Amino acid sequence: MNEAERIGDSHRARKRLFAKGLRRRYLTIEEIESDLPPGAMTDAERWLLYYSLQAMEIEIRGDPDRAGEGPLDGHG
């Protein structure tokens, strides 16, 4: 997979997550992590995704330590 395909897959996955989150008003850490393509985002991009979801008033449910990423480290 080339860089453009990887970015496109990641972009589509994020759009789906935002749509689902806006519809339901929440997402779980497990579904966020499972919906993202492996290796699709840097740590900074992942943090920005979680921050943006929270800014859109989408509740993030679950234990951040279980996801292994720790995205909710007090910035929400």
Helices and strands as residue ranges (DSSP letters): H 3-24, E 26-28, H 29-35, H 43-55, E 59-61, H 64-67
